[in-house]
């Protein structure tokens, strides 16, 4: 063997060893990369799971808060704060949760009937609704409180300006009061001190209907803003006093004062919002605790049935399951027990599919729009429509799960009934369009607008067609439908109401055909019979 051959072997061995080392390094790096990816995937799954669990817990708490609104006895005893809290919860969840949507409509009906307030005008503003209900409930009795607040404002402004040391000491004592009665007593003390010092007689808050009222209001607010700034933002207040003291003109002084008042208003509004959030959270915790205690009591009563069907206590938060368990508990005959047991099994199956809180509105929207023509997002603001969509969803799951139901309540029959209700709700849109086209609009009649008896001389004119097109745009019809209706209207020589057959129903939404092809017609998520 030559000398060069030995060198080649050494080089080959070195290269081979280097490649092996590189391969091991690459393998180690690949394993580390895979491990990092697995850990990241695990973390993502964990985060998603925690997020779902948190949302589920929040929905359960919302259901607990809204459960009492369907009880008339609760409404007879509910305080304005209780109603406002329930309204806020319903408004916050009604776009995602069918139960909250149904509760929102119930709250609206009760508040409108009892207090004459439409919650649609209030929105999610808890404080506004509580204040309006309180004002409606108490009526003239609020006058005494208004007088007290007006006198307190005047006393505060006077003391801050003329006796700042006494006012500062009074503020400290007031801030350390422990009860509402003690705070009210401190306020009355200041009012009496002001009346004694100035000779002012007690008078209502609205007694000063004079041109100087605006200036008085400004001075009152300025005094309150100064007191607030001195206590909560002393550095800013010191700077403000220097600028205000060296103002070049009266206009500059007023501008500085308005800025201080605005700063005070903003701070008070933020503090009110923060306090409202804290109070809302406390109210939710109390409601959740009360609901938990109610479920524990209910679990003791239904213990035999729950043990027989292996029902966890937390499942009692599902209202339908709790009702089924109560039926089984109250059943007196074997047939009644069998029917109740079947319903419990169905509910347990549905909870396994959709969770304790059931499907959300997004899920129902996706399934319903895939299986029923003419469904729009606006329909899912109708509690009855959403309930029908939920019943269709549950009937489909039960049929797929092999449940037979009873002779009078098979999954196929439930599906048909829910489908019929859906089409009934959909017909409302067609009826609304028909009423607009024919002028047969009950709402306009109620307002005394006699659309049907309008002069026929202008019918068919360009102005009439333009107004007709504008009215169609508000019905939800698309551009093609509007053009078609306009073309039909231009071809008519008389008012369309003359061609309407009495008793004729609105145009129905298209249903899938009955028969052997029904399964194919419904789409992939429909119930095939």
TAHUHU-V130252 format. One record per backbone hydrogen bond with DSSP energy under -1.0 kcal/mol. CO is the residue of the C=O (numbers start at 0). NH is the residue of the N-H. Records with the same first field share a line. If there is no record, write none. Layout:
# TAHUHU-V130252
CO: NH, NH
This chain:
# TAHUHU-V130252
1: 5
2: 6
3: 7
4: 8
5: 9
6: 10
7: 11
8: 12
9: 13
10: 14
11: 15
12: 16
13: 17
14: 18
15: 19
16: 20
17: 21
18: 22
19: 23
20: 24
21: 25
22: 26
23: 27
24: 28
25: 29
26: 30
27: 31
28: 32
29: 33
30: 34
31: 35
32: 36
33: 37
34: 38
35: 39
36: 40
37: 41
38: 42
39: 43
40: 44
41: 45
42: 46
43: 47
44: 48
45: 49
46: 50
47: 51
48: 52
49: 53
50: 54
51: 55
52: 56
53: 57
54: 58
55: 59
56: 60
57: 61
58: 62
59: 63
60: 64
61: 65
62: 66
65: 68
66: 69
67: 70
70: 74
71: 75
72: 76
73: 77
78: 82
79: 83
80: 84
81: 85
82: 86
83: 87
84: 88
85: 89
86: 90
87: 91
88: 92
89: 93
92: 95, 96
95: 360
96: 100
97: 101
98: 102
99: 103
100: 104
101: 105
102: 106
103: 107
104: 108
105: 109
106: 110
107: 111
108: 112
109: 113
110: 114, 116
111: 115
117: 120
118: 122
123: 125
124: 128
125: 129
126: 130
127: 131
128: 132
129: 133
130: 134
131: 135
132: 136
133: 137
134: 138
137: 140
138: 141
139: 142
141: 145
142: 146
143: 147
144: 148
145: 149
146: 150
147: 151
148: 152
149: 153
150: 154
151: 155
152: 156
153: 157
154: 158
155: 159
156: 160
157: 161
158: 162
162: 166
163: 167
164: 168
165: 169
166: 170
167: 171
168: 172
169: 173
170: 174
173: 176
178: 182
179: 183
180: 184
181: 185
182: 186
183: 187
184: 188
185: 189
186: 190
187: 191
188: 192
189: 193
190: 194
191: 195
192: 196
193: 197
194: 198
203: 206
206: 208
207: 209
209: 212
211: 215
212: 216
213: 217
214: 218
215: 219
216: 220
217: 221
218: 222
219: 223
220: 224
221: 225
222: 226
223: 227
224: 228
225: 229
226: 230
227: 231
228: 232
232: 236
233: 237
234: 238
235: 239
236: 240
237: 241
238: 242
239: 243
240: 244
241: 245
243: 246
248: 252
249: 253
250: 254
251: 255
252: 256
253: 257
254: 258
255: 259
256: 260
257: 261
258: 262
259: 263
260: 264
261: 265
262: 266
263: 267
264: 268
265: 269
266: 270
267: 271
268: 272
269: 273
270: 274
271: 275
272: 276
273: 277
274: 278
275: 279
276: 280
277: 281
278: 282
279: 283
280: 284
281: 285
282: 286
283: 287
284: 288
285: 289
286: 290
287: 291
288: 292
289: 293
290: 294
291: 295
292: 296
293: 297
294: 298
295: 299
296: 300
297: 301
301: 305
302: 306
303: 307
304: 308
305: 310
311: 314
312: 315
313: 316
314: 317
317: 321
318: 322
319: 323
320: 324
321: 325
322: 326
323: 327
324: 328
325: 329
326: 330
332: 336
333: 337
334: 338
335: 339
336: 340
337: 341
338: 342
339: 343
340: 344
341: 345
342: 346
343: 347
344: 348
345: 349
346: 350
347: 351
348: 352
349: 353
350: 354
359: 363
360: 364
361: 365
362: 366
363: 367
364: 368
365: 369
367: 370, 371
375: 378
376: 379
377: 380
378: 381
381: 385
382: 386
383: 387
384: 388
385: 389
386: 390
387: 391
388: 392
389: 393
390: 394
391: 395
392: 396
393: 397
394: 398
395: 399
396: 400
397: 402
398: 401
409: 413
410: 414
411: 415
412: 416
413: 417
414: 418
415: 419
416: 420
417: 421
418: 422
419: 423
420: 424
421: 425
422: 426
425: 428
426: 430
427: 431
428: 432
429: 433
430: 434
431: 435
432: 436
433: 437
434: 438
438: 440
440: 444
441: 445
442: 446
443: 448
444: 447
448: 450
450: 453
455: 458
457: 460
460: 464
461: 465
462: 466
463: 467
464: 468
465: 469
466: 470
467: 471
468: 472
471: 474
477: 481
478: 482
479: 483
480: 484
481: 485
482: 486
483: 487
484: 488
485: 489
486: 490
488: 491
494: 497
495: 498
500: 503
514: 517
516: 520
517: 521
522: 525
